[in-house]
Amino acid sequence: MSQAPIKFAYWVPNVSGGLVVSTIEQRTSWDIDYNRKLAQIAEKAGFDYALSQIRFTAGYGADNQHESVTISHALLAATEKLKVIAAILPGPWNPALAAKQLATIDQFTQGRIAINLVSGWFKGEFHAIGEPWLDHDERYRRSEEFIRALKGIWTQDNFTFNGDFYRFRDYTLKPKPLQQPHPEIFQGGSSRAARDMAARVSDWYFTNGNTVEGIKAQVDDLRTKAAANGHAIKVGVNAFIIARDTEEEARAVLQEIIDKANPEAVKAFGHEVKNAGAASPEGEGNWATSSFEDLVQYNDGFKTNLIGTPLQIAERIVALKAVGVDLILSGFLHFQEEVAYFGEHVLPLVRELEAGRRVEKAVA
């Protein structure tokens, strides 16, 4: 288990509809004023990162979206310590544009920008914006070239690269990012191609929500591969957090979310993501074993089971850390008030447990 404190990130709600495909009330807004205030609350609460989402088309209850890099910069301007991870999609972006954008933001914010490279799972979105849709493993080959090109642009002068997807000749970017050796690079996915790519080139690997046992199997596989490549990688796990004063209250909220799910939107989302996974050589992906109830939360966040009292959640977070998790990527129903509650009631218990101190009861 890492001796470093486990880190916390939250999903930026820059997409309308929140993080559950449900008609339950969500006191969460995708507008910029709400998101600026949320970033300030999260920073005060002890969160390390915010992750902006990338969407180009409406669907699955998400009719409106703010562009990820733009809103990331806006949130950085509203905070002092929080690092923001901007989601970027190969195809609409190329490495030269991404490298220049993020280097500039890095300079403006004293090194607080990172990238989440999204290889793409939604074929309809690529078609809608006129981008070619590559086969599953080709998408990850392109993403790996994208990352190798980013690293080269950010760390070298007179950079030359001859790939199948991207080519550079004697290119020097100035100014380079402040972060050394470069801004952190995150990626997701659970297919063999995704994990193998992460084990070669990424700094962080995001996985969908899962049980402790399921996550341990992924972490062990990933770290074994990375070690064989002489590479080190950290792991973040998605979790939808429902922290309440009693377990009964928390479970009632979960049940209401599921009871008020939008069946058509959930089934449509499930169809798309399961098709994407089935296209991989091994025939499965992030959502291969997801039930209807799991799919109500986009990234299987209910599976991680951070649902209950502050102490129950803190104990489960430390159990995740024990199997190699370095970061919890958090979603909430009512973001502003629940992020504040988490910072006040859950995070201090996590730090107590990490320090080996016995916690008799949750913070009052």
Secondary structure, 3 states (H helix, E strand, C coil): CCCCCCEEEEECCCECCCCECECCCCCCCCCHHHHHHHHHHHHHHCCCEEECCCCCCCECCECCECCHHHHHHHHHHCCCCCEEEEEECECCECHHHHHHHHHHHHHHCCCCEEEEECCCCCHHHHHHCCCCCCCHHHHHHHHHHHHHHHHHHHHCCCEEEECCCCEEEEECCCCCCCCCCCCCEEECCCCHHHHHHHHHHCCEEEECCCCHHHHHHHHHHHHHHHHHCCCCCEEEEEEECEECCCHHHHHHHHHHHHHCECHHHHHHHHHHHHHHHHCCCCCCCCCCCCCHHHHCECCCHHHHCCEECHHHHHHHHHHHHHCCCCEEEEECCCHHHHHHHHHHHHHHHHHHHHCCCCCCCCCC
